[in-house]
Amino acid sequence: MAVAIEVKREQGATKGRYVAVVDGHEAEMTYTRSGESLIIIDHTAVPDALRGRGVGQVLVHQAVEDARAEGKHILPLCPFAKAQIAKHAEWQDVLQK
């Protein structure tokens, strides 16, 4: 059975990040807020020890859920986040048009 991955969100004045710690390894996805309604995902970093375990996907999914809940859109400049959102048709409603 898969263990749920807990994601924490840290927010500053204009920047923030999503963090997941799994087996003592930290994965993160950073973003910048642009105005009131746009989140720009700029970087995702998953250590080698966690690769292939879906941790990065969980980080992107949490950002999508938060954007929906807050009425925001996402501009994924990070290639990983962009690819994840492209793979999930059900996430594309939050994409910046």
N, C-alpha and C positions, 0 to 999 in steps of 0.2 A: 504494500500500500504506500502511495506517495505521501510524503509529509508536506503539509501546507507551508508555503514560504511566506514569512511575515515581511511586509514592506513598510518602511517608515518614510515619512515625507518631512524634509527639513526645508523651511522657507526663509529667505531673507527679503530685503527690500525689493530687489529686482530679480534675484536668482534663487534657485532652489535645487534640490536633488531628491531622488528616491533612492533608498538604500535597503538592501537585503543582506543579512549576514547568515550564511549557511555553512555549517561545519567549521566555524571560525574564519571563514573567508568573506570579505566584503565585496559585493557587487554594487555598482551605482549607475544612475542615469541622471545627467544634469540637464537643467533647462533654464531659460531666461523668460521672464514675463515681458511682453510687449503690449503696452496699453492695458485696457481692462479685460480684453476678450481673447488674447492670443498667448499661447505657450509655445516657445521655440525649443524643441528638444535638440540639444547640440552634441551630446556625447553619451555613449553607453560603454561601461567597462566591466567585464566579467572576468575574474581571474581564471587562469587555465584549469585550476582544480575544480571549477564549477561548470566548465563548458559542457554543453550537451545535456544539461539537466533542466533547461527551460527557465533558468533564473532571469535572463535578459527579457524573455517574453513576458514573464510575470511583471517586471518593472514597467514595460511599455503598456501592458494591460491596465495596471493601476493608474497610470497617467491618463489613459483613455477614459476610465471610469470617473476619475476626478474631474476631467474636462467636461464630461457630460453633466455631472452633478452640479458643476459651477457655471454651466452655460458658456464654456470657452471652446476655442478651436485650437488645434495643434498644427504647427508647422514642423515636420520632422527633418531637420538638417542632417542629423546623424544617420548615416547609411543603414545601420542596423534597425533603428526605430522605423525608418521609412520602409524598409523591406518587411518588417513585421506587420505594419499597418496595411501594406499592400496585400499581404497574404490573408488577412482577415477582413472579408467584406463587411462583416458586422461592426467593425471599428471605424469604417471610413466616414461615418456621419460626422465625426469630430475634425476631419481634415480641413485645413484652411483652404478655401476655394479660390 
